[in-house]
Amino acid sequence: MTCSERSRVLRWRLGWLPGGKPKEYIFHPYHNWSRRSAFDCLHIHHRLYLPRSIEDPISFLLNLLPLHKPRPTASHSWFTLWPILCTILHELDYYFHDECPPPPVDPGAKLLNWLSK
């Protein structure tokens, strides 16, 4: 995991992303940022292939991260989900700072390399 990916994961877990203070949402100027609005506007459930019954899909997946190197069959889904999750956190970080995000460079590559060895 790169330093920026780790930073985004930690800020999400601490509630600092999309931010603790109310701030206008870049796409809807009269609505404030919230986790729920981010889930809806960025289609996070759909992008992560998770049902809408999961209240916080990002935290749900972060709780499933392996602590030790899993068997190859158990790590297969991370090759799809981890780059998507890193891209979503990348977008949230930029949108919260009122910037349009550039495309992330090889999102999640370090974790995927670790899993594939």
A tleap script that builds the chain and sets N, CA, C and O, in Angstrom:
source leaprc.protein.ff14SB
mol = sequence {
  NMET THR CYS SER GLU ARG SER ARG VAL LEU
  ARG TRP ARG LEU GLY TRP LEU PRO GLY GLY
  LYS PRO LYS GLU TYR ILE PHE HIE PRO TYR
  HIE ASN TRP SER ARG ARG SER ALA PHE ASP
  CYS LEU HIE ILE HIE HIE ARG LEU TYR LEU
  PRO ARG SER ILE GLU ASP PRO ILE SER PHE
  LEU LEU ASN LEU LEU PRO LEU HIE LYS PRO
  ARG PRO THR ALA SER HIE SER TRP PHE THR
  LEU TRP PRO ILE LEU CYS THR ILE LEU HIE
  GLU LEU ASP TYR TYR PHE HIE ASP GLU CYS
  PRO PRO PRO PRO VAL ASP PRO GLY ALA LYS
  LEU LEU ASN TRP LEU SER CLYS
}
set mol.1.N position { 0.856 -1.162 0.000 }
set mol.1.CA position { 0.000 0.000 0.000 }
set mol.1.C position { 0.910 1.236 0.000 }
set mol.1.O position { 1.837 1.327 0.805 }
set mol.2.N position { 0.645 2.173 -0.896 }
set mol.2.CA position { 1.457 3.385 -0.942 }
set mol.2.C position { 1.096 4.299 0.224 }
set mol.2.O position { 0.086 4.095 0.897 }
set mol.3.N position { 1.927 5.302 0.453 }
set mol.3.CA position { 1.663 6.249 1.553 }
set mol.3.C position { 0.345 6.979 1.344 }
set mol.3.O position { -0.415 7.161 2.295 }
set mol.4.N position { 0.060 7.401 0.108 }
set mol.4.CA position { -1.191 8.121 -0.139 }
set mol.4.C position { -2.400 7.205 0.036 }
set mol.4.O position { -3.429 7.643 0.550 }
set mol.5.N position { -2.296 5.941 -0.381 }
set mol.5.CA position { -3.404 5.001 -0.180 }
set mol.5.C position { -3.626 4.753 1.305 }
set mol.5.O position { -4.765 4.734 1.771 }
set mol.6.N position { -2.545 4.565 2.043 }
set mol.6.CA position { -2.650 4.353 3.494 }
set mol.6.C position { -3.276 5.571 4.166 }
set mol.6.O position { -4.117 5.434 5.055 }
set mol.7.N position { -2.864 6.756 3.741 }
set mol.7.CA position { -3.412 7.989 4.305 }
set mol.7.C position { -4.914 8.075 4.070 }
set mol.7.O position { -5.665 8.435 4.976 }
set mol.8.N position { -5.352 7.749 2.867 }
set mol.8.CA position { -6.784 7.814 2.556 }
set mol.8.C position { -7.572 6.783 3.358 }
set mol.8.O position { -8.665 7.077 3.843 }
set mol.9.N position { -7.028 5.588 3.500 }
set mol.9.CA position { -7.706 4.548 4.288 }
set mol.9.C position { -7.835 4.998 5.739 }
set mol.9.O position { -8.903 4.871 6.338 }
set mol.10.N position { -6.755 5.519 6.301 }
set mol.10.CA position { -6.798 5.981 7.699 }
set mol.10.C position { -7.764 7.143 7.871 }
set mol.10.O position { -8.520 7.180 8.842 }
set mol.11.N position { -7.749 8.091 6.940 }
set mol.11.CA position { -8.667 9.228 7.059 }
set mol.11.C position { -10.116 8.788 6.932 }
set mol.11.O position { -10.992 9.367 7.575 }
set mol.12.N position { -10.388 7.771 6.111 }
set mol.12.CA position { -11.749 7.244 6.020 }
set mol.12.C position { -12.151 6.618 7.348 }
set mol.12.O position { -13.240 6.877 7.860 }
set mol.13.N position { -11.263 5.789 7.906 }
set mol.13.CA position { -11.572 5.092 9.152 }
set mol.13.C position { -11.761 6.055 10.313 }
set mol.13.O position { -12.578 5.803 11.200 }
set mol.14.N position { -11.014 7.160 10.320 }
set mol.14.CA position { -11.130 8.143 11.395 }
set mol.14.C position { -12.289 9.111 11.181 }
set mol.14.O position { -12.571 9.936 12.050 }
set mol.15.N position { -12.957 9.022 10.045 }
set mol.15.CA position { -14.080 9.905 9.762 }
set mol.15.C position { -13.657 11.250 9.199 }
set mol.15.O position { -14.464 12.178 9.150 }
set mol.16.N position { -12.409 11.373 8.773 }
set mol.16.CA position { -11.924 12.648 8.241 }
set mol.16.C position { -12.146 12.770 6.742 }
set mol.16.O position { -11.980 13.852 6.179 }
set mol.17.N position { -12.510 11.696 6.103 }
set mol.17.CA position { -12.796 11.712 4.681 }
set mol.17.C position { -14.208 11.187 4.527 }
set mol.17.O position { -14.445 10.046 4.926 }
set mol.18.N position { -15.122 11.886 4.009 }
set mol.18.CA position { -15.042 13.139 3.298 }
set mol.18.C position { -14.920 14.382 4.165 }
set mol.18.O position { -15.118 15.478 3.640 }
set mol.19.N position { -14.621 14.297 5.401 }
set mol.19.CA position { -14.352 15.478 6.219 }
set mol.19.C position { -15.309 15.595 7.380 }
set mol.19.O position { -16.472 15.203 7.280 }
set mol.20.N position { -14.828 16.130 8.474 }
set mol.20.CA position { -15.651 16.269 9.658 }
set mol.20.C position { -16.516 17.512 9.642 }
set mol.20.O position { -17.610 17.517 10.207 }
set mol.21.N position { -16.035 18.570 8.996 }
set mol.21.CA position { -16.799 19.815 8.938 }
set mol.21.C position { -17.749 19.782 7.749 }
set mol.21.O position { -17.398 19.260 6.691 }
set mol.22.N position { -18.954 20.338 7.911 }
set mol.22.CA position { -19.862 20.402 6.764 }
set mol.22.C position { -19.250 21.240 5.645 }
set mol.22.O position { -18.749 22.340 5.880 }
set mol.23.N position { -19.296 20.715 4.447 }
set mol.23.CA position { -18.730 21.397 3.295 }
set mol.23.C position { -19.616 21.108 2.103 }
set mol.23.O position { -20.146 20.005 1.967 }
set mol.24.N position { -19.779 22.106 1.229 }
set mol.24.CA position { -20.627 21.909 0.062 }
set mol.24.C position { -20.028 20.866 -0.869 }
set mol.24.O position { -18.813 20.766 -1.040 }
set mol.25.N position { -20.918 20.104 -1.452 }
set mol.25.CA position { -20.530 19.052 -2.376 }
set mol.25.C position { -20.255 19.683 -3.730 }
set mol.25.O position { -21.045 20.502 -4.199 }
set mol.26.N position { -19.154 19.320 -4.365 }
set mol.26.CA position { -18.718 19.951 -5.605 }
set mol.26.C position { -19.752 19.812 -6.732 }
set mol.26.O position { -19.874 20.719 -7.554 }
set mol.27.N position { -20.491 18.711 -6.789 }
set mol.27.CA position { -21.462 18.499 -7.858 }
set mol.27.C position { -22.842 19.062 -7.533 }
set mol.27.O position { -23.630 19.337 -8.438 }
set mol.28.N position { -23.138 19.233 -6.252 }
set mol.28.CA position { -24.422 19.770 -5.815 }
set mol.28.C position { -24.139 20.884 -4.810 }
set mol.28.O position { -24.042 20.621 -3.612 }
set mol.29.N position { -24.006 22.125 -5.283 }
set mol.29.CA position { -23.528 23.218 -4.426 }
set mol.29.C position { -24.360 23.483 -3.178 }
set mol.29.O position { -23.840 24.066 -2.227 }
set mol.30.N position { -25.610 23.087 -3.137 }
set mol.30.CA position { -26.435 23.393 -1.966 }
set mol.30.C position { -26.594 22.194 -1.034 }
set mol.30.O position { -27.416 22.223 -0.118 }
set mol.31.N position { -25.818 21.150 -1.261 }
set mol.31.CA position { -25.832 19.971 -0.394 }
set mol.31.C position { -24.456 19.795 0.222 }
set mol.31.O position { -23.440 20.049 -0.425 }
set mol.32.N position { -24.425 19.362 1.466 }
set mol.32.CA position { -23.151 19.139 2.142 }
set mol.32.C position { -22.661 17.713 1.919 }
set mol.32.O position { -23.442 16.786 1.702 }
set mol.33.N position { -21.329 17.571 1.980 }
set mol.33.CA position { -20.705 16.264 1.889 }
set mol.33.C position { -21.114 15.405 3.077 }
set mol.33.O position { -21.213 15.898 4.200 }
set mol.34.N position { -21.341 14.179 2.841 }
set mol.34.CA position { -21.536 13.187 3.893 }
set mol.34.C position { -21.175 11.835 3.288 }
set mol.34.O position { -21.071 11.689 2.070 }
set mol.35.N position { -20.990 10.873 4.142 }
set mol.35.CA position { -20.688 9.540 3.618 }
set mol.35.C position { -21.845 9.024 2.777 }
set mol.35.O position { -21.642 8.435 1.715 }
set mol.36.N position { -23.053 9.249 3.261 }
set mol.36.CA position { -24.223 8.757 2.535 }
set mol.36.C position { -24.330 9.404 1.151 }
set mol.36.O position { -24.636 8.724 0.172 }
set mol.37.N position { -24.079 10.714 1.065 }
set mol.37.CA position { -24.143 11.371 -0.245 }
set mol.37.C position { -23.032 10.869 -1.157 }
set mol.37.O position { -23.227 10.741 -2.366 }
set mol.38.N position { -21.868 10.584 -0.583 }
set mol.38.CA position { -20.769 10.039 -1.389 }
set mol.38.C position { -21.144 8.663 -1.936 }
set mol.38.O position { -20.867 8.361 -3.097 }
set mol.39.N position { -21.777 7.824 -1.101 }
set mol.39.CA position { -22.189 6.497 -1.567 }
set mol.39.C position { -23.146 6.617 -2.746 }
set mol.39.O position { -23.033 5.877 -3.723 }
set mol.40.N position { -24.089 7.554 -2.649 }
set mol.40.CA position { -25.083 7.710 -3.706 }
set mol.40.C position { -24.494 8.341 -4.963 }
set mol.40.O position { -24.671 7.819 -6.063 }
set mol.41.N position { -23.798 9.458 -4.802 }
set mol.41.CA position { -23.319 10.204 -5.972 }
set mol.41.C position { -22.196 9.497 -6.719 }
set mol.41.O position { -22.103 9.609 -7.942 }
set mol.42.N position { -21.357 8.785 -6.013 }
set mol.42.CA position { -20.251 8.086 -6.670 }
set mol.42.C position { -20.587 6.629 -6.983 }
set mol.42.O position { -19.732 5.886 -7.467 }
set mol.43.N position { -21.825 6.218 -6.711 }
set mol.43.CA position { -22.305 4.857 -7.011 }
set mol.43.C position { -21.369 3.798 -6.430 }
set mol.43.O position { -20.992 2.840 -7.106 }
set mol.44.N position { -21.010 3.990 -5.181 }
set mol.44.CA position { -20.002 3.143 -4.552 }
set mol.44.C position { -20.476 1.699 -4.406 }
set mol.44.O position { -19.706 0.771 -4.656 }
set mol.45.N position { -21.718 1.498 -4.010 }
set mol.45.CA position { -22.221 0.120 -3.880 }
set mol.45.C position { -22.122 -0.611 -5.223 }
set mol.45.O position { -21.662 -1.750 -5.292 }
set mol.46.N position { -22.553 0.053 -6.264 }
set mol.46.CA position { -22.546 -0.556 -7.596 }
set mol.46.C position { -21.117 -0.839 -8.058 }
set mol.46.O position { -20.837 -1.913 -8.590 }
set mol.47.N position { -20.223 0.114 -7.856 }
set mol.47.CA position { -18.836 -0.045 -8.308 }
set mol.47.C position { -18.106 -1.156 -7.557 }
set mol.47.O position { -17.220 -1.805 -8.112 }
set mol.48.N position { -18.478 -1.375 -6.295 }
set mol.48.CA position { -17.830 -2.416 -5.493 }
set mol.48.C position { -18.587 -3.745 -5.526 }
set mol.48.O position { -18.202 -4.694 -4.843 }
set mol.49.N position { -19.657 -3.817 -6.314 }
set mol.49.CA position { -20.443 -5.046 -6.457 }
set mol.49.C position { -21.018 -5.500 -5.121 }
set mol.49.O position { -21.035 -6.693 -4.817 }
set mol.50.N position { -21.491 -4.541 -4.322 }
set mol.50.CA position { -22.049 -4.866 -3.011 }
set mol.50.C position { -23.511 -4.447 -2.956 }
set mol.50.O position { -23.897 -3.471 -3.598 }
set mol.51.N position { -24.328 -5.171 -2.198 }
set mol.51.CA position { -25.743 -4.797 -2.079 }
set mol.51.C position { -25.901 -3.509 -1.274 }
set mol.51.O position { -25.071 -3.187 -0.425 }
set mol.52.N position { -26.973 -2.787 -1.555 }
set mol.52.CA position { -27.234 -1.525 -0.858 }
set mol.52.C position { -27.589 -1.756 0.611 }
set mol.52.O position { -27.626 -0.805 1.392 }
set mol.53.N position { -27.845 -2.990 0.990 }
set mol.53.CA position { -28.153 -3.276 2.396 }
set mol.53.C position { -26.927 -3.091 3.291 }
set mol.53.O position { -27.071 -2.967 4.507 }
set mol.54.N position { -25.735 -3.072 2.716 }
set mol.54.CA position { -24.517 -2.803 3.488 }
set mol.54.C position { -24.418 -1.293 3.648 }
set mol.54.O position { -24.277 -0.563 2.667 }
set mol.55.N position { -24.492 -0.836 4.883 }
set mol.55.CA position { -24.578 0.599 5.153 }
set mol.55.C position { -23.327 1.361 4.727 }
set mol.55.O position { -23.436 2.433 4.132 }
set mol.56.N position { -22.154 0.832 5.018 }
set mol.56.CA position { -20.893 1.499 4.692 }
set mol.56.C position { -20.005 0.504 3.939 }
set mol.56.O position { -19.245 -0.238 4.562 }
set mol.57.N position { -20.095 0.482 2.605 }
set mol.57.CA position { -19.366 -0.538 1.849 }
set mol.57.C position { -17.847 -0.399 1.939 }
set mol.57.O position { -17.133 -1.399 1.860 }
set mol.58.N position { -17.349 0.816 2.101 }
set mol.58.CA position { -15.901 0.997 2.189 }
set mol.58.C position { -15.373 0.386 3.482 }
set mol.58.O position { -14.408 -0.378 3.456 }
set mol.59.N position { -15.987 0.711 4.594 }
set mol.59.CA position { -15.558 0.134 5.870 }
set mol.59.C position { -15.765 -1.377 5.887 }
set mol.59.O position { -14.959 -2.113 6.457 }
set mol.60.N position { -16.836 -1.831 5.267 }
set mol.60.CA position { -17.100 -3.267 5.180 }
set mol.60.C position { -15.926 -3.986 4.517 }
set mol.60.O position { -15.458 -5.008 5.020 }
set mol.61.N position { -15.449 -3.453 3.390 }
set mol.61.CA position { -14.329 -4.096 2.696 }
set mol.61.C position { -13.016 -3.929 3.451 }
set mol.61.O position { -12.192 -4.843 3.468 }
set mol.62.N position { -12.816 -2.771 4.075 }
set mol.62.CA position { -11.580 -2.573 4.835 }
set mol.62.C position { -11.496 -3.556 5.998 }
set mol.62.O position { -10.406 -3.994 6.367 }
set mol.63.N position { -12.646 -3.903 6.575 }
set mol.63.CA position { -12.659 -4.894 7.656 }
set mol.63.C position { -12.308 -6.298 7.158 }
set mol.63.O position { -11.908 -7.156 7.946 }
set mol.64.N position { -12.454 -6.527 5.873 }
set mol.64.CA position { -12.159 -7.839 5.297 }
set mol.64.C position { -10.725 -7.969 4.787 }
set mol.64.O position { -10.324 -9.046 4.346 }
set mol.65.N position { -9.949 -6.886 4.843 }
set mol.65.CA position { -8.564 -6.960 4.367 }
set mol.65.C position { -7.804 -8.042 5.121 }
set mol.65.O position { -7.955 -8.175 6.335 }
set mol.66.N position { -6.994 -8.811 4.414 }
set mol.66.CA position { -6.253 -9.884 5.086 }
set mol.66.C position { -5.133 -9.337 5.964 }
set mol.66.O position { -4.439 -8.394 5.582 }
set mol.67.N position { -4.962 -9.928 7.132 }
set mol.67.CA position { -3.861 -9.562 8.023 }
set mol.67.C position { -2.604 -10.353 7.677 }
set mol.67.O position { -1.484 -9.888 7.891 }
set mol.68.N position { -2.804 -11.536 7.147 }
set mol.68.CA position { -1.711 -12.403 6.716 }
set mol.68.C position { -1.986 -12.786 5.271 }
set mol.68.O position { -3.118 -12.701 4.795 }
set mol.69.N position { -0.961 -13.196 4.601 }
set mol.69.CA position { -1.132 -13.571 3.206 }
set mol.69.C position { -2.104 -14.745 3.099 }
set mol.69.O position { -1.839 -15.823 3.632 }
set mol.70.N position { -3.235 -14.537 2.406 }
set mol.70.CA position { -4.231 -15.610 2.290 }
set mol.70.C position { -3.858 -16.598 1.182 }
set mol.70.O position { -2.924 -16.376 0.412 }
set mol.71.N position { -4.598 -17.668 1.130 }
set mol.71.CA position { -4.444 -18.637 0.046 }
set mol.71.C position { -4.824 -17.952 -1.267 }
set mol.71.O position { -5.614 -17.008 -1.266 }
set mol.72.N position { -4.273 -18.414 -2.371 }
set mol.72.CA position { -4.591 -17.784 -3.661 }
set mol.72.C position { -6.084 -17.748 -3.972 }
set mol.72.O position { -6.563 -16.782 -4.567 }
set mol.73.N position { -6.819 -18.773 -3.586 }
set mol.73.CA position { -8.259 -18.772 -3.869 }
set mol.73.C position { -8.992 -17.736 -3.031 }
set mol.73.O position { -9.997 -17.181 -3.476 }
set mol.74.N position { -8.502 -17.467 -1.825 }
set mol.74.CA position { -9.153 -16.491 -0.949 }
set mol.74.C position { -8.816 -15.061 -1.346 }
set mol.74.O position { -9.559 -14.141 -1.005 }
set mol.75.N position { -7.716 -14.854 -2.056 }
set mol.75.CA position { -7.310 -13.496 -2.414 }
set mol.75.C position { -7.796 -13.080 -3.796 }
set mol.75.O position { -7.576 -11.942 -4.211 }
set mol.76.N position { -8.449 -13.980 -4.505 }
set mol.76.CA position { -8.857 -13.711 -5.887 }
set mol.76.C position { -9.728 -12.458 -6.009 }
set mol.76.O position { -9.505 -11.654 -6.915 }
set mol.77.N position { -10.700 -12.272 -5.136 }
set mol.77.CA position { -11.611 -11.125 -5.249 }
set mol.77.C position { -10.913 -9.793 -5.003 }
set mol.77.O position { -11.365 -8.760 -5.498 }
set mol.78.N position { -9.809 -9.801 -4.241 }
set mol.78.CA position { -9.097 -8.541 -3.983 }
set mol.78.C position { -8.461 -7.972 -5.240 }
set mol.78.O position { -8.252 -6.762 -5.325 }
set mol.79.N position { -8.150 -8.811 -6.214 }
set mol.79.CA position { -7.561 -8.320 -7.455 }
set mol.79.C position { -8.554 -7.463 -8.235 }
set mol.79.O position { -8.145 -6.635 -9.050 }
set mol.80.N position { -9.834 -7.647 -7.999 }
set mol.80.CA position { -10.862 -6.810 -8.606 }
set mol.80.C position { -11.236 -5.650 -7.695 }
set mol.80.O position { -11.304 -4.504 -8.141 }
set mol.81.N position { -11.478 -5.942 -6.426 }
set mol.81.CA position { -12.026 -4.935 -5.511 }
set mol.81.C position { -11.017 -3.897 -5.031 }
set mol.81.O position { -11.372 -2.726 -4.900 }
set mol.82.N position { -9.787 -4.282 -4.767 }
set mol.82.CA position { -8.826 -3.346 -4.176 }
set mol.82.C position { -8.514 -2.154 -5.088 }
set mol.82.O position { -8.520 -1.027 -4.594 }
set mol.83.N position { -8.242 -2.333 -6.389 }
set mol.83.CA position { -8.018 -1.152 -7.237 }
set mol.83.C position { -9.240 -0.236 -7.314 }
set mol.83.O position { -9.099 0.985 -7.373 }
set mol.84.N position { -10.437 -0.823 -7.312 }
set mol.84.CA position { -11.657 -0.009 -7.338 }
set mol.84.C position { -11.772 0.784 -6.048 }
set mol.84.O position { -12.083 1.974 -6.081 }
set mol.85.N position { -11.527 0.148 -4.919 }
set mol.85.CA position { -11.603 0.821 -3.623 }
set mol.85.C position { -10.570 1.945 -3.533 }
set mol.85.O position { -10.887 3.030 -3.046 }
set mol.86.N position { -9.355 1.705 -3.992 }
set mol.86.CA position { -8.321 2.751 -3.985 }
set mol.86.C position { -8.720 3.922 -4.879 }
set mol.86.O position { -8.476 5.078 -4.534 }
set mol.87.N position { -9.327 3.631 -6.015 }
set mol.87.CA position { -9.781 4.687 -6.925 }
set mol.87.C position { -10.891 5.510 -6.289 }
set mol.87.O position { -10.896 6.734 -6.418 }
set mol.88.N position { -11.828 4.867 -5.609 }
set mol.88.CA position { -12.919 5.586 -4.943 }
set mol.88.C position { -12.372 6.507 -3.860 }
set mol.88.O position { -12.783 7.664 -3.774 }
set mol.89.N position { -11.454 6.016 -3.033 }
set mol.89.CA position { -10.867 6.854 -1.985 }
set mol.89.C position { -10.059 7.998 -2.587 }
set mol.89.O position { -10.043 9.100 -2.038 }
set mol.90.N position { -9.399 7.750 -3.696 }
set mol.90.CA position { -8.662 8.783 -4.430 }
set mol.90.C position { -9.628 9.880 -4.893 }
set mol.90.O position { -9.352 11.067 -4.714 }
set mol.91.N position { -10.752 9.484 -5.482 }
set mol.91.CA position { -11.752 10.445 -5.949 }
set mol.91.C position { -12.332 11.239 -4.785 }
set mol.91.O position { -12.456 12.461 -4.871 }
set mol.92.N position { -12.688 10.560 -3.702 }
set mol.92.CA position { -13.237 11.250 -2.532 }
set mol.92.C position { -12.275 12.299 -1.995 }
set mol.92.O position { -12.688 13.403 -1.640 }
set mol.93.N position { -11.004 11.956 -1.936 }
set mol.93.CA position { -9.987 12.877 -1.438 }
set mol.93.C position { -9.943 14.141 -2.294 }
set mol.93.O position { -9.929 15.250 -1.760 }
set mol.94.N position { -9.922 13.984 -3.596 }
set mol.94.CA position { -9.866 15.143 -4.482 }
set mol.94.C position { -11.165 15.936 -4.459 }
set mol.94.O position { -11.130 17.165 -4.388 }
set mol.95.N position { -12.304 15.267 -4.516 }
set mol.95.CA position { -13.576 15.983 -4.509 }
set mol.95.C position { -13.763 16.780 -3.230 }
set mol.95.O position { -14.305 17.885 -3.259 }
set mol.96.N position { -13.323 16.232 -2.114 }
set mol.96.CA position { -13.471 16.966 -0.857 }
set mol.96.C position { -12.624 18.228 -0.855 }
set mol.96.O position { -12.966 19.202 -0.184 }
set mol.97.N position { -11.533 18.224 -1.591 }
set mol.97.CA position { -10.686 19.415 -1.683 }
set mol.97.C position { -11.032 20.260 -2.909 }
set mol.97.O position { -10.214 21.057 -3.368 }
set mol.98.N position { -12.249 20.084 -3.438 }
set mol.98.CA position { -12.779 20.862 -4.561 }
set mol.98.C position { -11.908 20.795 -5.803 }
set mol.98.O position { -11.717 21.801 -6.486 }
set mol.99.N position { -11.390 19.642 -6.092 }
set mol.99.CA position { -10.587 19.442 -7.293 }
set mol.99.C position { -11.120 18.223 -8.033 }
set mol.99.O position { -11.628 17.281 -7.426 }
set mol.100.N position { -10.996 18.259 -9.342 }
set mol.100.CA position { -11.330 17.070 -10.117 }
set mol.100.C position { -10.123 16.145 -10.088 }
set mol.100.O position { -9.003 16.584 -10.348 }
set mol.101.N position { -10.335 14.882 -9.777 }
set mol.101.CA position { -9.195 13.973 -9.609 }
set mol.101.C position { -8.550 13.584 -10.933 }
set mol.101.O position { -9.243 13.307 -11.911 }
set mol.102.N position { -7.222 13.566 -10.958 }
set mol.102.CA position { -6.560 12.971 -12.120 }
set mol.102.C position { -6.694 11.454 -12.016 }
set mol.102.O position { -6.966 10.937 -10.933 }
set mol.103.N position { -6.512 10.751 -13.096 }
set mol.103.CA position { -6.588 9.291 -12.995 }
set mol.103.C position { -5.502 8.765 -12.056 }
set mol.103.O position { -4.349 9.184 -12.157 }
set mol.104.N position { -5.849 7.864 -11.155 }
set mol.104.CA position { -4.823 7.318 -10.262 }
set mol.104.C position { -3.836 6.456 -11.045 }
set mol.104.O position { -4.196 5.794 -12.019 }
set mol.105.N position { -2.603 6.482 -10.599 }
set mol.105.CA position { -1.561 5.701 -11.263 }
set mol.105.C position { -1.462 4.339 -10.588 }
set mol.105.O position { -1.041 4.238 -9.436 }
set mol.106.N position { -1.845 3.310 -11.299 }
set mol.106.CA position { -1.736 1.926 -10.835 }
set mol.106.C position { -2.281 1.740 -9.415 }
set mol.106.O position { -1.527 1.387 -8.509 }
set mol.107.N position { -3.590 1.975 -9.212 }
set mol.107.CA position { -4.144 1.923 -7.853 }
set mol.107.C position { -4.049 0.539 -7.223 }
set mol.107.O position { -4.429 -0.465 -7.825 }
set mol.108.N position { -3.541 0.511 -6.013 }
set mol.108.CA position { -3.499 -0.719 -5.236 }
set mol.108.C position { -2.457 -1.733 -5.653 }
set mol.108.O position { -2.543 -2.897 -5.260 }
set mol.109.N position { -1.477 -1.326 -6.436 }
set mol.109.CA position { -0.516 -2.284 -6.993 }
set mol.109.C position { 0.313 -2.987 -5.921 }
set mol.109.O position { 0.614 -4.172 -6.058 }
set mol.110.N position { 0.685 -2.279 -4.862 }
set mol.110.CA position { 1.548 -2.899 -3.849 }
set mol.110.C position { 0.852 -4.057 -3.136 }
set mol.110.O position { 1.460 -5.106 -2.925 }
set mol.111.N position { -0.407 -3.879 -2.767 }
set mol.111.CA position { -1.131 -4.973 -2.117 }
set mol.111.C position { -1.309 -6.139 -3.083 }
set mol.111.O position { -1.157 -7.299 -2.699 }
set mol.112.N position { -1.628 -5.832 -4.324 }
set mol.112.CA position { -1.830 -6.900 -5.305 }
set mol.112.C position { -0.534 -7.664 -5.570 }
set mol.112.O position { -0.558 -8.881 -5.751 }
set mol.113.N position { 0.589 -6.960 -5.593 }
set mol.113.CA position { 1.877 -7.651 -5.756 }
set mol.113.C position { 2.148 -8.578 -4.576 }
set mol.113.O position { 2.635 -9.694 -4.753 }
set mol.114.N position { 1.830 -8.107 -3.371 }
set mol.114.CA position { 2.028 -8.927 -2.171 }
set mol.114.C position { 1.150 -10.176 -2.214 }
set mol.114.O position { 1.594 -11.268 -1.859 }
set mol.115.N position { -0.090 -10.006 -2.650 }
set mol.115.CA position { -1.004 -11.147 -2.711 }
set mol.115.C position { -0.592 -12.158 -3.778 }
set mol.115.O position { -0.829 -13.356 -3.624 }
set mol.116.N position { 0.016 -11.684 -4.848 }
set mol.116.CA position { 0.336 -12.592 -5.956 }
set mol.116.C position { 1.637 -13.359 -5.756 }
set mol.116.O position { 1.908 -14.303 -6.498 }
set mol.117.N position { 2.440 -12.981 -4.780 }
set mol.117.CA position { 3.719 -13.690 -4.547 }
set mol.117.C position { 3.508 -14.973 -3.783 }
set mol.117.O position { 4.468 -15.690 -3.502 }
savepdb mol mol.pdb
quit
